[in-house]
């Protein structure tokens, strides 16, 4: 590659690797492109970081394909960076518009709670489930059957009463007694 002026290159490849050539060009103009991005994105460092990464990626791919056509490297890199910054502005504007619409009429939109379980909560849930299973198995048979039918098989009191051949009131009492014994787990 032959240097014509400080800011322009003629693409006369001398057999060097385009990857290495690009990183040399990028290193030379990185700070100047960065200062342009600061201006275009109003000093928003997160957006600038994203813009520089996208610019670098797009410029690298375009450099490999257009190695002979680029006359002014700085202007070429600035054009790519400017386009990326404007894309980021458009995206940010769309997001702000959407936030404005949603905050203007929150009753029309449903937001689910963003909750992700931690490993500790998974472990605690599993541990509580095992304790509950053991406690149910340790109940007297009549209470165990009533609680299993009610909460595991989700049967109605009348259906449980028919199965156990007792009155629905007795089923309710057995479930109440079983829940009372199992509630001791919650206190632990």
N, C-alpha and C positions, 0 to 999 in steps of 0.2 A: 504494500500500500504506500502510495507516495503522498507526502504532505505538500499541499499547494499553498495554504495559508494557515494562520493560527486556528481559524474557525471552519475551514472546509477541507474535505478529503476527496481525493479522486479515488475511485474504487479500482485500483490496479492491484489486485491481489498478488502478493509475492509468495504464495504458497503457505502462509501462516494459517493457523486455525481461526475460523470466524468467531468461535467462542472466546478465545483469548483476545482477539481484536476488539470484540464488543466490550469486554470488561475493561479494557484500556480506555476506550472512548467513554464508557460510563463513569469510570473513576475521574476522568478529566472534567466532565460536565455535571457530575452529581450535585455538587454544592449549588451551582447556578440554577439548575432545574428545581432543586429543593427550595431555593428562595422564591422562585416563581410560584411554586405550589403554596407557599406560605401566604403570598399575596392573593392568589386566586381563591384559597379556602379560608381566608380570614383568620389565620393562626390557629385553626382547630387541629391540634397535633394528632389526634386519632385519625381524622380524615386524611391528613397529610401523609401519615404513615401508610395508610391504605392506598392512596394515590401514587405514592412513590413505588410501592411494590407492584401495582398494576402497570404503571408506566414502564418499569424495568422489564417486566415480563413481556408486555406487548412490543416494546422496542427490541428486545432480544430476538423475538420471533420474526419481526419485520426486518431486522438487520440481516438475518441469515438469508431472507428471500430477496432483499433489495440492495445487496452489498455494493453493486455497481452504480446505483442510481442516486445515492445520497451525496449532495454537494456541500450542504452546510449542516454539520452534525448537531450543533447546538439548536438551530432553528427547528430541525427535524425532531429532536427530543422534546423541545418545548411544545411543538404542535401536538405530539402524542400526550404529553403531560396535561396540556390545556384541555384536550378532549376528555381525558380521564376525569379531570377536576369538574368539568361541566356535567359529565355523567353523574358524578357524586352529588353535585348540587341538585340535579333533577330528582335523583332518588331521595335525597333529604327533603326536598320540597314536597314530593308525593307523600312521604311519611308524615311530615308536619300537617299537610292538608287532611290526611286520614285521622290524625290525632285530633285535629280541630273538629272534624265532623263527629267523631265518637264522643268527645267531651261535650259537644254542644247538645247531644241528645243521648245520654247514657242509658235511658230506659229502653231504647231500641236495640241495644247490643248486649250480648251475653258474654261475660268473661269468666272462664273457668279459673279456678285457683291453680296457680303454677306451683305444684308441690311435688317434689321428688323425694322419695324415701331414702334415708341414709342406711348404711350398713348396720349401724347400731339399732335403728328402729326395726329393721328387718329381723335382726337377732332377737330383740326384745319381743317382737310379735310371735316369732317361732317358739321362743321359750315360754311365753304365756299360753300359747296354744297347747304345747306339750303338758304344761301344768294343769290346764283345764281338762285335757283328755284324761290324764291320770286321776284327777279329782272326780270326774264323772264316772269313771270305772270303779272308783272306790265307794260310790254311793250305794245305799241299799238297792236291791233289784227293782222294787216298785217305784222308787224315786228316779232311778236311772232310766227306766223305760219311759216314764212320763216326760222327763226333760229331753231325752233323745227324740221322741215323737214330736214334741213341740218345737224344738229349736234346730235339730239336725234335719229332720224330715219335713219340718214346717207344716205339720198337720193342725187342724182346728181342734178345739177342746171336745166338741161333740164326736168327732171322728176318733180321737184318742180314747174317749170314754167307751165308745162302741168296741174298739179293739181290746181294751183292757177289761171290758165288761164291768165298768163302774160308772158312777154318775159323773156328769161334767163338773159338778162342784168338787168332788173328790179329786178329779184330775187337776183342777185349779189349785187345790190345797197341796197336792204332791209337787206340782211345779213350783209353788211358792216356797215350800220347804227345801226343795233341791236348790233353788236360787239362793236361799238364805245360807245354805251350807257352802255353796260355791262362791258367794260374795266375800268369804274370808280370804280368798285368793287376792282380791283387789287390795285388801289392807296390807298384804305382804310387800 
